[in-house]
């Protein structure tokens, strides 16, 4: 049973920062969050969508094909939200 609801805006920002930073740890540090909290957010989103979004390695993370689609979508959503918040 999926207990994770639709990702919140903050979750999209977390995902984007992990990709920008290159690792879960660096993304967590940039956002002032703990690494376990960021790992949980990413894992919950992967469970919700039923797809692995990133490949975790000792050297950092890389996007899967689904992750690239999700990144594009999340960037479009956050961009639109910024535009609407200025109106």
ZISULGI-V919580 format. One record per backbone hydrogen bond with DSSP energy under -1.0 kcal/mol. CO is the residue of the C=O (numbers start at 1). NH is the residue of the N-H. E is the energy in kcal/mol with one decimal. If there is no record, write none. Layout:
# ZISULGI-V919580
CO,NH,E  CO,NH,E
This chain:
# ZISULGI-V919580
8,12,-1.6  9,13,-2.1  10,14,-2.4  11,15,-2.4  12,16,-2.5  13,17,-2.5  14,18,-2.3  15,19,-2.0  16,20,-2.7  17,21,-3.1  18,22,-1.8  22,61,-2.2  23,27,-2.2  24,28,-2.6  25,29,-2.3  26,30,-2.4  27,31,-1.6  28,33,-2.8  34,38,-2.0  35,39,-2.7  36,40,-2.2  37,41,-2.1  38,42,-2.5  39,43,-2.7  40,44,-3.0  41,45,-2.2  42,46,-2.4  43,47,-2.3  44,48,-2.6  45,49,-2.6  46,50,-1.3  46,51,-1.2  53,64,-2.1  55,62,-1.6  57,60,-1.4  60,57,-2.6  62,55,-3.3  64,68,-2.1  65,69,-1.9  66,70,-2.6  67,71,-2.8  68,72,-2.4  69,73,-2.4  70,74,-3.1  71,75,-2.5  72,76,-2.0  73,77,-2.4  74,78,-2.5  75,79,-2.2  76,80,-2.4  77,81,-2.4  78,82,-1.9  79,83,-2.0  80,84,-2.7  81,85,-2.0
